[in-house]
Amino acid sequence: MPFLAIQVSLAKVALSLQALLLLVAQIQAEPVKNANLVPVVQRSLSGITTTLRGLGTQLAATSNVGTTMTSPARPPATPATEPPAFETLNTAARAATVNILCTTNTNGPVRPISGSGVIIDPRGVILTNAHVAQYFLLKDYQGQNSLECVIRAGSPAVPAYRARLLYISPAWVATNVNLIRESHPTGTGEDDFALLQITSTFRGEAISTPLPYVPFDPTFVNPPVNDPVLLASYPAELTGGILVLKSLDQVSSVTKLSKGYYFHDNGKDHLDLIEVSGSLLSQGGSSGGGVVRLLDGKLIGIIVTTTTAANTSERELFALTASHIGRRFREQQGISLSDYFATDLSLQAQAFEANVAPRLRSLLLRALGL
């Protein structure tokens, strides 16, 4: 049995157990409210049992090799590049994953939101969804401190950084402007990406760079089906409001890519959307979380949407591909992401705020009836 497959199987078990502990904690905290999580725990335990049995069978087959040979065995060829150790990859992905919490201090039409993001540049550039980052356009929309967005890190999440909007897809805002009013917005995920830039610590001090990050590869066009991936985010849908504020845990999970999709028929040389198997991360709050290839540790997409079902294990989770983000960014900005990151990002943020943000902010305020 290939050692990578063994590694993936063991990782699945470890992360499934981690997720189970979180579920059990939620059930213990509010037994009545979270009674619907009991079947999820039961199915997860069954899945872990099946995985362990399969792993035991495969390991037995691997070790059942005769000892008598007519000639010395030739050692297996070593791959040109060894895949990163799972624990190293998991630690790196979790360190680069952040929670984006936007809260309001008024009774206005904008609802609080909790989302996820991934640091993709050591200077503190966060890749997330436009439907999360649009809240940065509404900062102080009803007066000073009427809406505040904080970047949190760790598990449980604690305030860590302040950030500003570096870029948000104008095409997404223009097409989906009315979603700001909905409590459970839906969408295809097309153009649903944005960039934030960390500006200081939560207390206003200068940040210490380089920050932990996950390499982002927009040139990786078509991830193969069944490719093992690591997901990391801050799922919050099944967590009560108080727990989101005080005790929101980060979750990572190993799964496989199951399908790929295109938004338009004329773009079939590159996938726009990838589907992964349902997991605890298939819920609100995971938007903007990362999809990382186990084979090379690169970010190949960000979680963008999920189907609806009573249990997360029955939901389909979708991620916007890195190639879609890179291609659409170039079309909208006239520059590649790699060239963009080579410029002065502070100047880019100032230019976006002066030339693009006012129009997008006006669209949102009009949709809110303000």
ABEGO torsion letter per residue (X at the ends): XBAAAAAAAAAAAAAAAAAAAAAAAAAAABAAAAAAAAAAAAAAAAAAAAAAAAAAAAAAAAABBBABBABBBBBBBBBABBBBBAAAAAAAAAAABBBBBBBBABABABBBBBBBBBBABAAGBBBBBAAAAAAAAABGAAEBGABBBBBBBEOBBBBABBBBBABBBAAAAAAAAAAAABABBBBAGBGBBBBBBBABBAAGBBBBOBBBBBBBBAABABBBBGBBBBBBBBBAAABBAAAAAABBBBBBBBBBBABBBBABAAAAABBABBBBBBBAABBBGABGBBBBBAAAGBBAEBBABBBBBABAAABBBBBBBAAAAAAAAAAAAGBBAAAAAABBAAAAAAAAAAAAAAAAAAAAAAAAGX
